[in-house]
Amino acid sequence: MPDQECISSRAVTFVPQAPQFFDVLDDLWHPESNPNGIVNLGLAENLHASPHTLTYGDGFTGSKRLKTALCQFLNRYFKPLKPLQPAHLFATPGVGNALECCAWSLFDQGDSVLIGRPYWSAFNYIFKIRAQVDVREVSFGTIDPFSLDAVWEYEKEFIRARKESKPVKAILLCSPHNPLGRCYSEEVLKAYMRLCGKLDLHLISDEIYGLSDFGATGLRIGCLVSQSNSLFLKSLESFSLFNFPSSLADGVVASLLEDRTFIERFIVSYRKRLAESYAYAGQFFRTHGIPYMEANASLFLMINLGAVVQDKTLTDSDILVLLRKKKVYVAAGSGYRIEQSGWFRLVIAHPEPVLDEGLRRIVEALMLQESSTLESARIAEKDESQKLTALRAKTE
């Protein structure tokens, strides 16, 4: 599409309004590292806990250091087909803010974004409250939301929106998914790209749970990546005054990502711990006959408590009340616009004692017993293990 159509019409009007001192911040004088730079005597700033730390830094889109560190990190672990460069990045105070930036610059008021069910319901607030962009839900029925068949449900919803004269500007995917804890395959992602090309839509991929999280939401650092829509990134500068991240958080994250030894050790460690938590929780649910959706990424499991309560007239709200009486909290799937009742989102990223206590309280709240079939299998497995242990002892 032509450059002027790569962003919304309101974003086109933003472009010339970027603060005029950004070129100064991009070329600050330093007696050693940049002796030919601009001496900044025009901006009122606090000076200095350390260079740049308490100033406007390199501008409102993230420091050069942070962007370089992010590129190194993303290129190493996400392996993009086209390596990322700092010019492709725009830092924000959190991923939610990054998405709202998309809402402002890729949509006009009254436009819609297609999002498949279930989804993180806060997307409604992020897109709607200030940017006035509507979330248009895509339902799948019995279709796997991560399958190729699901892609065409987006096209059907797009056609319905067009018949209603409701302009759709983008498809939003969350991968790894919240709340389903799965990733889209390469084949399916390419199908979404082809569909967006066919329908002239933007494809927005929310990858906040990529590598499954650093457990540092309080730092409030997010990042927009666009390798081909430079006008989009340029338009964001015009209102970056309202969106730029703390320079202190910027420096902390840059320092974290620059420590490659720590990052490697940390990723290996938390992946192992997440896998152990997933296996532990899965075994628990199988033992108690609680259905759950298989996951392969992120921090969540969707469990079907509605399927195991004895009183089938209980609503999701009723089940939450029972859980709260035992002082355990999980999130109802209805809050994520899931298409079937009875499902709840449980976060597995906890130390085993915490997870064990929470799971025990769920069982107590719903007065569940171990599945007789599974319990018999577990006893048989234990007996067989004891026999093997005794046999080894004899042979030794």
N, C-alpha and C positions, 0 to 999 in steps of 0.2 A: 504494500500500500504506500501511497505518497507520504513523505515525512510529516506533513501537517496533519495527516490522518492517523499517525501512530500514537497520538495522545488525544485526550478529550478537547473539545472546543474551549472549555474554561481553562484548561492547562495551557493552551496556546497563548491565552492572555497573561498567564503567569510568567512565561519565559523571560520577557524583558524586565521583569521586576526583581530579579535576583539582586541581593545587596551588592553595592558597587565596590565594597572593600574586599571582596573575595579574592581578587587578583593580588591584593596586598598580602593577605594571609597565605597565599600560595607561593609567595616569593619573598619571605621575610629575610632580612639581613642577618647574617651571623658572621662574626669576624673570621672564623675559620672555615665553616662548612659552606657558607654562601656569602662571600665578601661583596659580591655584586648585587645582592638583593636589596629590597626596599626597607628603609628604616621607618618603622611604624611609630609615628608621633601623634597619630590621629584618633586612636581608640582608647577609651577608658577601660582599663583592665586591672585586676589585682595582680601584683607581682610578688614573688613566684615562690611556691614551695619547691618547685623544680621547673626547668624550662618547659613552657607550654601548659603545665599542669593546671594552673588557675587562670588561664587566659582563654581567648577564643580559639586557641590552637591553630590548626591549618584551615579553619573554616567550619561550617556547620554540617559537613557531610562525612565526618570521620577523619581522623588524622592520617597522614601519609603512612605513618608507622603501622597503624591499625589495619589499613587497607592492604599493605604489603604482607602483614602477618596473616590476614584472612585469606589472601590469595594463595600463600604457601600452604596453609592448612587445607583449604578447599581443593586445591589442585592435587594434593597428596592423597587425601582420603575419599574425595568424591570423583576424582578422575574425569573431569569434563572433557568432551571431545575437543573443544577449543579451549586451551588454557586461559584461565582468568587473569586479567590485569587489573591494577588498582582503578583504572578509569571505568571499569565495568561495575564498580561497587558504590553503594550509597549507604552509609551507616545511619541507624536510627536508634532511638531509645526503646528497643524491644521489637519483637516480630509483629505484635499487634499494631504498633505504630507504622511499621513498614507496610502492612496490608492497607491501613487507612491512607497512606501515601498513594498506593495503587488506586484506591477508590477516588481520590481527588484528581489524579492526573490521567487516568485511563477511562474514566466514566464522566458523564454529565449527570446533573440532577435528574432523577427519574429513570435512569438506565438500570439494568439488572445484571447480576452475576449468577451463573448457574452453579449450584453446589449439590452434590449427591447426598442422600440420606444414608445413614445418620451422619451428623456433623457437629462440630463444636458450635454450640448455639450462640456464643459470643460473636461469631461472624456477623450476625444480624446487627449487633450494636456497632461493631467496627465500621461496617459499610453504611449503615443507615443514619446514625445519630447526627453526625456533622456533614458527611458527604452526600447524604440523601440518595444513596444507591440501594436498590432493593435486592434481597436474596431471593432467588427463584429456585425452589427445591426440585430435585430430580429423584423420583421414586423408582425402585427396581423390582418390587414384588419378590418373586423367588429367584431372580437373577443375581448371581454373585457380583457385588459392586466392583470387584477388581478384575472382572473378566472382559474379554473383547465385546461380548454381547451388551455389557453395560454402557459401552461408549455410545451406542446408537440410541440409548434412552436420552442422552443429552441432546442429540439431534432432534428427536421427537419433541422434547420440551422447547427447544429453540423454535421449531416450526409453530408450536402452539402459541408461543409468546408473540411471534410475528403476526399471526392471525389476529391477536388481541391488540396489535399495534403497540406492544411493549418492547422497546429496544433492548437487546442483550449484547453486551460488549465483551464478555469474557467467561471462561470456565475456570473455576477454582478447585484445585486438587489439594489434598493434605496427605503427604507421603513422607515418612510413615504416618499412618492414619490415626487420628483421634476421633472416636474412641475405639476403633476396631483393632489397632495394633498391627496393621499389615502394610506392606509396601506394594506399589504398582510395579508390575513387571516391565522390562524394557519394551517388549512387544506392545503392551497396552499403552504405555506412555507415547510411543510413536504413533499409535492409532489416534490418540487425543491430539497430537500435533497435526496430523493430517486433517482431522475434523476441524480444528481451529483454522487451518489454512483454507479449507473448503468454505467455511462459514464466515471467514474474515473476522475471527475473534482473537482476543489475547488469551494466552494460557498462563495462569498464575499458579505456581507450585509452592505451597507452604510446606517447608521442610524443617520446621522448628525442632522436630524430633529426629532429624538426621543424626546418625550415630547414637541416638537415644538420649541425648541431654547431658549437660555438664552440671546439672543441679545448682545452677547459679542464676536463677531468674531475677534475683534482686540486683544484679549488676546492670540490668536494663540496657543491653546492647543487642541490636538486631542488624540485619544487613539485607539490602535489596541488591539483586544481581541481574543485570541486563547486558548481554553482550552485543546486541544488535540495535536496540532502540535508544540511541544516545540522546534523542530529543526528550524522551521520557525522563531520563536522569537529569537532564538540564532543567526541565520544568520543575523538578523537586527542589532545586536550589532556591526558587523564588519564595517558597514558604518554609524553608528549612529553619528559619528563626524559631518556629514553633515545634520543631522536631529534632533538634540536634542533641546528641547524647552528651552526658557529662564527660568532661575531659579526664576526670579521675577514673571513671569506669572505662573509658577509651584506653587509658594507659594500662590499667590492670589487665584487661582482656588481651591487649597486644603483648604484654609481658608473658601472660599465660600461654598464648599460642606460639610465641617464639621459643619456648622451652620444649623442643622436640622430644627430648628424652622423657620428660614428665608426661607429655601428651600421649606418647606411645604406651607408656606404662599404665597410665590412667585408663585409656580406652580398652586395653587388654583386660584390666582388672574389672572395670564395671560391666563389660560384656559378659565376663565369666559370672559375676554376681547376679546379673539380670537373668542369665540362663539358669542359674541355680534356683532363683526365686520362681521363675516360670515353671520349672520342673516340679518344684515343691508344691506350688499352688495347684498345678495340674493334677498331681497325684492326690492331693486332698479332695479336689472336686470329683475326681473319678471314684474315690473311696466312698464319698457320700452321695453319689449319684446325681451331682449337680451338673447339668449340661453347660459347656462353655465353648466359645468360638476359638479355634486355633489361631495363634498369632505368630508373627515372625520378627517383630520389631517393636520399639517403643516400650512404654511403661505399663500398658494396660491389658486387662482381660475383660471380656464381656461374659458375664455369667447369668444363667437363666434361673433366677430364684422363683419366678412364677411357676415354673414347671415342677417344683418340688414341695411347695407348701400344700398342706393337707386341705385347707379350705380354698377351693378354686374360685370363690367369689371375691377373694382379696385383690384389691387394686395395687398398682405400684406404690401409691401413696400409703396404703395400709401396710405394705411390707416395710416401707421406710420407717413408719411409726414403730413397728415391732423391733426393727434394728436399733432405733434410737433408744428404746427402753433398755436395751443391753449395752448402750453407749458405744455403738460401732456405726461408722458412716461409710456408705458407698453411694455413688451417684446413679440416679435412675436413668435408664436409657431414654425415657420419654423426654428428658431434658435435652437430649441430643437428637431428637426428632427421629428416633429409630421407628421402623415400621411395624414392629411387633411388641406387644406389651410383655412385661415380666423380666426384661433384661436390665442388668445393672452393670455399671463400669467400676471395676476394682483396680486400684493401682498396686502393682506387685513390687515396686522398687522400694522395699523396706528391709531392714535387718530381719532375720528369721524369727527372733522372739516377738517382734512387733507384728509381723505377718501372721505368725502362729496364734497370737492372742486375738487378733481381729477375726481370723477364720473360725476360731473356737466360738467366739461370741455370735457369729452369724449362725452357726449350727444351733447354739442354745436359743437364739431369738426365734428361729423357725422350727425348733423342736425336731430337728432332723436326726435320723439314725443312719448308721453306715448301711450302704446298699448290701443286701444279703448276698447277692451273687458276687459282688466285688469283695466283700468281707471273706467269703469262703475261698475265693481265689487268693486273697492276701494270706490267709492262714495256711493254705496249701503251699504257697510259695515260701512261707516262713519254715514250714516243716521240711520242705525239700532242702532248703538252705542248711538247716540243722543237721540233716542226714549227711549232706556233703561235707560239712565241717567235721562230723564224727568220723566219716570215712577217711578224711585226710589225716586226722589224728591217729587212726589205727595204722595207716601206711607209713607214718613217720616214726 
